[in-house]
Amino acid sequence: MASFPEEPLNLSAADGFGYFSADINQTLQEGKYTIVRKLGWGPRSSTWLVEWEGGERAYWAVQIFTVSASKSAGTSLLPILQGPVYGITDSFPAIQDSFWVPSVHGEHLCLVMAHYGSPLSALLRHATSNGRAGLPIHTVQFTVLAVLRALEQLHKVNVMHSGVKLENLAFGSSTNEDEIVNLLSERRSEKAEIIGGFPAVRSQPLGNYMAEWDDPMHDIVHWFLQLAGFGHVQVPPYTPESEYNYSSAPETLLGNPTCGLSTDVWMLGSLAFELTTGKKLFTSTGPAFERLGEIRDVLHDNIPDTWRADPNVQALPDTDTSVQSLEESLRQVLTEYEAAAMSVFLRKCLVIDPAARQSIRGLRDDDWVNAAAKCTCCYWRSRVYVYACV
């Protein structure tokens, strides 16, 4: 049997998956919605552009969870979307509808919300293909400011995002019905390929938002960025999910792992470094104690005394002085001045002890961030949305 081009549609909920096998022109919820395009997929869901006949807006996105993830999404995620974050209108699109749909794998939770456009990662790829290590520093500063604005509102209601990663940043998409109709006619939806009895459809994000990696700041301030990946949001008490990577946040690598709002801060620092350099700051894929050792060596930071009894801390390898430091990595792609300024910001995020990290609100006052804020104060026209896609 040929392999699936994207999500493994044949794997069941018992395998940890159970994806919904959808096809173009398929209807959902007794004909209320008609699937017109696949927008994307993640480890726990796929997202589809649908047409809603009779709705105030014709086109919406429907996120369909795997059978394996649907139960937890229904009991933990959905109450958060309908509760603590409801009404945060300038950073979170309200859920328009929710329903369940059956498949050969079982029952799937479906969430209806505003659709999104191209991923920011596409711009980073364009920048690297043009000989740059990463995005220009003013672009990174604006992106960090946008994410900070979204996280600030979430943290006010004690919601931990948990997914502050490059793959979860996307541009908005036009809500103009005529524009979407024209786009769909210009770029026809991919036809399904039948593999193992399942219709396999390739993703086609709505790339109708014009942005370039080398846009000047007076254009970037009009960017409409969305923070996606809401599938792992939490409210107190916060508990790290096993097998989920919180960008190697040290507290999640302990033998007795923890997480919290400060974990989002760590993830933001890791994201800023990746946008700037085109690389991950921490690359170890070994056991948790090896990853902790790499973090200690890269940051030249101390392990908190309160962690000394943790088994993974006790197993730490000896310090490796040959490991490239944070500042050395920055100076490879930035000027001395740029590297120094960014390092000050990153050192507020990337602190091993979560209690010593700066809060999201405190980071809003950082000079490096305010360099972008000052540029946007006269031009800011758009809002930063948080989009629930996993």
N, C-alpha and C positions, 0 to 999 in steps of 0.2 A: 504494500500500500504506500502511496506517495505520502510524504510528510506534509503536515499542515503548515501553511505559510505564516500563520500567526498563532493564535491560542490553540492548544490541543483539545479539539472538540470531542475527541473520543474518550478522554479521561473522565472518570466518574467522580462523584462526591467522595466516594471511598478513597479515591486517589488524592483527595485534597482539592479537586477542581469541580467539574460539572458545569461547563460553560453552556450558555444558551446558544443554540445553533439557529441563527436568524438568517433570513434571506431578503433581498431587495423586493419591495412591494408586499412584503408580509404585513398583515395587520395585527395589532395588539389591542387588548382590552375590548373585545367584541367589536372591532372595527373602528374604534375611536382614533387610533393612531396608525399611520402607514409608514413603514420604514422606507427611507429613500437613499440613505447612505450610511456606511460605517465610518465613524469618526476616530475610533481608537480602541485600545484594549489595555488592560493591566493584569496584574497577578490575581485579582479577585473579581474582575468584571469586564464587560465590554460596553461601549457607548455608541449609540446610533442616532442619526438625525432622522426625525420623524415629522410627518406632516399631520397636523391636527385640523381636520375639516370642522369648521364651525367655531374654532377658537378665536380669541381676540388676536392672537399671533399665529401665523400658519405653521412656523417651524420651531421645534424644540429638540432638546437632546433627551434621550432616555438611556439611563445607566442601568444595565441589567447585570445583577450580581450572579456569581456562580452559586450553585446549590450549596456548596461547602461554606461559602461566606454569607449566604442570605440570612440564615438564622441569627447570627451574631450582629449583622448589619441591621436587622429588624428590631433586635432587642437593645442594642447599644448605640449604633450610629443614628438611626432614624429619630429616636427621642432627643438626641442632642440637636439635630437639624431643626426639629420642630419645637425645641425648648430654648436652651441657653443662647443659641445664635440666631434665633428667630427675631426678626426686626432689625438686625444689623445690616440695613439695606445697602449701605455704601461699601460693604465688603463681602456680602454673602447673598447670592440670589435665592430667593425663597423657593422651596420645593413646590412646584405647581400641582403635582399629583403623585400618588404612589399606589402601586397595585402589585399583585402577584400573577405570574404566568407559569404554566406547567411546561415541561419538556420531558424527553426520555430519561433525563437524569434526576428529575424531581421538580420542586417548586423554586422559582426565582423571584427575588424582590426587585422591583423596578422603580426608579425615581425619575421624575420628569422635571427638567429645569432648563435654564438658558443654555444654548450651545456655545462652543468655544472655537478658536481658530488654530493657527499654526503654533507649534511649540517654540519656545525661546531657544531650545537646543539647536534648532535649524540655523539660527543666526550665528551661534558659536561655531558650528561646523563650517559655515561660509567664511567666517573670520579665519579659522585655521587653514582652510583651503587656499586662502589668499596670503599665506605666509605669516600670519600673526599667531602668537601663542594662545591668546584669548581675546575677549572683547576689550574695546578701549575702556580706560579707567572711568571716564565720565558715564559710560553706559552701565558699568558695574555699580557705580554709586547710585544712579537713578533706580536700578533694579533693586538694590538693597533697601533704599528708601521706600519703594513701593511695597516690598514684603514687610518691612517694619510697620507700615501703616495698617496693613491687614492684621498682622500679629498683635498689634497693640489693642485692637478692638476685641480680638479673641481672648487675649489674656485678661482683659478687664472683667470678663465673665468666667474666668478660670478654665477656659477651654485650651487644651494643648493640641496643637495642629499635628505634630509628629511626622509631617511629610514635607519639610522645607528642603526640597531637592530640585536639581536642574530639571529632571523629567516632569516635575509638577508645576512648571511655569509655562503659561501659554498666553498668547495674545487673544484679545476679544475678537468676536466675529460680528459682522454687521447684522442688525436685526431687521434691516429693510427687506421686505419680502421680494420686491422686484430684483434687488441685487442678488439675493440668494437664488432666485429662479434663473437669472442669467448665468450665474456661476455653475449651477447644476446642468444647464444646457450646454455650456462651454466645455465642462469637464464631466462627462458622463460617469455615472456610478459604475464601479467594477462589477462585472457579472460573477456570480458565485461559481466556484469550481467544486464539483461533487467529489469528495474524498472520503472513502470508507462509509459512504451513505450520508455524510454530513455536508451541507452547503457551506463552503469556506469562502468568506468574503474578505478582501484586503481593505485596510483602513485608508481613508482619504480625508484628512482634516480639511476643514473649510479655510483654505489659505487666502481669504479675501481681505486680509489686513496688511497693508503695505508698510513694511519696516525693513531697514537694511542694517547690517552690522556696523557700518561706518557712518550712520546718521549723525549729524551734529546735534548738540544739545537742544537747539531751538526746535528740532523735529522730535527728539526723544521725549521731551516733556509732554507731548501729545499721545505718547504710547498708551495703550489700554492693556495693561498686564493683569493676568489672573493667577492667583495661587491655587493650584489644583491639588489633587491627591488627598482628599478629605477622608479617605477610608480608614484611617487609623486615629482619628480624633479621640480625645479622652477628656473626661471631667474627673475631679477627685473622687476616690483615691486613684492616683495614677499608677499604672502597673505596666512595665514593658512587655510587649508581645514577644514570645519566643520566636526565633528564626527571622525576626524583622530587624533590619539594619538602620539604626538611628544615626547614620553617618559616623559610626564608631564613637559615639558619645561615651566617655569613660565609665560613667555610672551604670551604663547598660551592659558593660563588659565584666562586671564583678560576678563573683560566685553567687552573691545575693543582689541581683541587679535592681536598680531603681530608675525612675524617670520623672520628669516634671516640666514645668514651664521653662526652666533653664535649659532643658534639653533642646527646645526649639532654638534657643540662643546659640548653642553649640552648632546646630545644624545650619543656622544662618551664616556663621563664620566659615564653615566648610564650603557652603555654596558660594560665598563671595570669593574664596580662594580659587575654586574651580572655574568660575566665570572669568577670572583674571588670567589664569595660567593655562587653562584648558586641561588641567590634570587634577586628580584627587590629591589632597595633601597627605592622607594616610592610605597606604597601599597594601599593607599586610593583610593576607587572607588566612593567616594561621590561627591557632587557638586564641582564645580571649586574652590569655596572659601575654602572648607575643604581641598582640595588637596594642595592649596597654603599654608594653615596653617601648614600642615604636612611638606612640603618642608622647610618652615621657621624654624620649630622646629628641624628637623633632621640636618640641616646645621648650625643652630645658626647664620643665616644670616639676614640682614635687608632688608625690602621692600624699593625699591627706592622711594625717595620723589616724583618723577614725577608720581608715580602710585597712590598716596594717594587719588585722586578723583575718581579712578576707582571703580565701584560698587562692584566688587568681592573683592577688597582690603578692602573696607569699611565694608564688611560683614565678615571679618576674625575673627575666634574664638580667645579666649584668648590663650596666649602661654602655651603649655603643656610641662612642664619640665620633665615629665616622659618618653618622647619619646626618644628612643635610638639614639644617635648621629652617624654621619658617622664614626668617629674614633672608637667608641665603637663596631660598627658592623664589622669593619675591624679587630680589635684585637681579635674577636671571632674565626677567621679562619686563621690569619696570625701571625707571630712572631711580637714582638714589633717593631723591626727594619723594617721589611717588611711593616707593617701597616703604620708606620710613613712616609716612603718613598713614598708609594702609595698615601697616603693622600695628600701630597704636590701636586702631579700631579692632583688628582681629584679636589682639591680646585681651580685649575686653570680652570677647565671645569664647575664645578657645582657651579656657582655663580648666584644668583637670578637676578641681573642686567645684561642683555645680553651685555651691553657696557663694563662691567668690566671683561668679560671672555677673556682668552687668545685666540689669533688667532690660526688657524691650523698651520701656519708657525712657530709661536712662540712655540707651543707645540713640534715641532720637535727638539727644543733645550733643552727640559726638561731632567734633569739628569736621571729620572726614565725611560723615553723612550730611552735615549741614551745608557742605559745598554743593551738593546736589539740591538740597532743599532751597537754597538761595536762588538757584537757577530756575526752579520750578515755581517760585512764589508768584511770578508775573505771568506765567504761561499755563499753569496747571488747569486743565479743563476736564480731565477724565477722572474716573473713579477706579479704585483697585478692587477687583472682585475676587472672592474666594470661591472656587468652583469645585464641586464635589465629584471628583473622578478618581477612581483607583485602578 
